[in-house]
Amino acid sequence: MPSNAAYDLAVVGAGPAGSSAARRASQLGLRVLLVDKAAMPREKTCGGAVSNRAQGYLDFSLPLHLLDSECYGARVRYGALSSEGRCSERIAVLVSRERFDSFLLQKAQESGAEHRMAHVRDVQDEGRTVLLRTPVGEVRARAAILAHGAHGNLYQRVRPQDTLAESGICLEARVPAAAAPLPPGLIDIHFGVAAFGYGWVFPHGTYCSVGVGGLRDRFSRPREAFEGFCEGLGIPARDIRARGHFIPCGGVRRTLAANRLFLAGDAAGFVDPFDGEGIAYAIRSGQLAAESVHESLRGHEDFCAGARGYTARCHSEFGRNLGYSLLVTRLMHRFPDLLLRIFAGDRRVLERYLEVPMQDLSYQGFLAWLALRMPVSLLKGALAARRTA
Ligand SMILES: Cc1cc2nc3c(=O)[nH]c(=O)nc-3n(C[C@H](O)[C@H](O)[C@H](O)COP(=O)(O)OP(=O)(O)OC[C@H]3O[C@@H](n4cnc5c(N)ncnc54)[C@H](O)[C@@H]3O)c2cc1C
């Protein structure tokens, strides 16, 4: 029976998840409306590291003018310990989210998606259609993908609200590059400055993204931690305007779809809890959600099968790995003086870990390798401590 919907699919949020969903759905021939409450380009609090994994999910290359700098490795610190790990290949590029997200939106529009600026106040599943309510009118579609990020509560139409243990909080600011110099090609990660999280310095050419983030149930004073972190870097905190943002803790099993409503990106909770990477999973989950909606519409509107298929594909492609990342995170932060010390003190451990974002190793593989490496790392740490005593 034909529905009275103007669109096959409405996508809420034009971040990486929403724009990727809209592009894939349009390519599959669906009539797509992509709605965002912000005028583009809009600010997004983010370190702006776009991994190889993320770039590999895109069906186009990023133009050179979008790339602020390149990342080949990391310098990791924990207390007085510091180690540097470098790969022969590039791990990620650093972008400004304003320009990156605008580019992804442009790619969605190029493939046929219609873009509209409107704040979606509510979404209702009406059985055969979904209804979006905005201050400038209502929109009906045959299905909706909710990709509104970590803020807002529309996702609660599909799953319960995240608990404080399932969500993180970050403070981030841009400082002139000269204020936080880094070795070429490296990003800086500081453990121990945020509970169940870390502090970072990511280079963007003329400026650096500086921030702290940790789990909300443990990280009670983010402002103080941020100021302490900046002061430790030699940057007077009073001169900095920091922006706060929530970030979901991935690896937790969440409901991803209910009938005609699908969640993607941060709204679905897809962020690596150990390193904070979310852009890759936003892009991929948006694409998978779009494919599932398309299959459901083609398969006589069987949205239960679509929701099941979407959940299974997210789990097998990256959800399982995020589950192991959560295990690594919990272990590292529960025994920081043992495990974070090894991570920041044994260069081989850091180099092996870098194979995870390079996609050469899973978190499960890293964990198994780390268990075998532990005696060597501990011995190296003890000898280093004796030498400096
Ligand atoms: C401080 C910080 C640093 C980070 N650094 C990195 C990093 O370096 N690398 C990385 O991979 N990940 C990083 N992440 C995670 C990454 O930013 C997110 O995982 C990613 O942006 C998720 O994309 P998304 O499309 O789901 O949501 P978003 O990018 O948040 O986009 C959501 C969009 O929805 C719109 N919207 C919201 N509500 C509504 C509504 N009701 N109606 C209409 N529109 C709406 C918003 O305006 C926005 O444009 C970081 C996160 C934080 C907080």
The ligand as an ORCA input file, in Angstrom:
! r2SCAN-3c Opt
* xyz 0 1
  C      36.320     16.678     22.415
  C      36.120     15.564     21.422
  C      37.184     15.173     20.621
  C      37.014     14.150     19.671
  N      38.052     13.848     18.849
  C      37.891     12.901     17.891
  C      38.940     12.634     16.958
  O      40.006     13.264     16.980
  N      38.737     11.661     16.029
  C      37.560     10.957     15.975
  O      37.444     10.054     15.140
  N      36.537     11.219     16.824
  C      36.660     12.193     17.762
  N      35.620     12.493     18.595
  C      34.334     11.812     18.397
  C      33.596     12.419     17.192
  O      33.544     13.829     17.312
  C      32.171     11.868     17.089
  O      32.195     10.479     17.273
  C      31.531     12.192     15.731
  O      31.432     13.584     15.543
  C      30.150     11.564     15.651
  O      29.527     11.957     14.460
  P      27.930     12.046     14.377
  O      27.614     12.340     12.973
  O      27.329     10.873     15.035
  O      27.535     13.294     15.313
  P      27.945     14.821     15.230
  O      29.213     14.982     14.516
  O      27.848     15.333     16.622
  O      26.810     15.491     14.349
  C      25.496     15.575     14.815
  C      24.754     16.639     14.014
  O      23.362     16.591     14.393
  C      22.856     17.907     14.496
  N      21.706     17.852     15.415
  C      21.728     17.538     16.727
  N      20.467     17.522     17.222
  C      19.658     17.836     16.196
  C      18.245     17.993     16.084
  N      17.424     17.774     17.126
  N      17.715     18.367     14.888
  C      18.534     18.582     13.825
  N      19.877     18.443     13.869
  C      20.427     18.057     15.037
  C      24.036     18.723     15.017
  O      23.894     20.097     14.689
  C      25.217     18.052     14.294
  O      25.516     18.708     13.083
  C      35.754     13.508     19.543
  C      34.688     13.890     20.370
  C      34.845     14.913     21.286
  C      33.684     15.330     22.136
*
